[in-house]
């Protein structure tokens, strides 16, 4: 497998920007430009979801929320988790992932075999 194909797979399947590191060591800074915002978005989304999960668990334990999937889904929608900040983090995550894959494909075509 060519190094550029491996780099594309690494960025697409593992994490954006890692493929840049596999392509050539000189691409470390460029890879970091994809990794850092994407990692920040992932951490924000995980933190938000874990906070909501903790609230839901507390409500289930206290008997304030029924163990019914539809009631839980209604509670999740009522929590306001779908807000501009989580939407922005999701957009950054998607853009970082797609951008890193496209960039690694482009760099792979420019890199001699």
HELIX and SHEET records of a PDB file:
HELIX    1   1 UNK A    3  UNK A   13  1                                  11    
HELIX    2   2 UNK A   18  UNK A   23  1                                   6    
HELIX    3   3 UNK A   25  UNK A   27  5                                   3    
HELIX    4   4 UNK A   28  UNK A   62  1                                  35    
HELIX    5   5 UNK A   69  UNK A   78  1                                  10    
HELIX    6   6 UNK A   84  UNK A  110  1                                  27    
END                                                                             
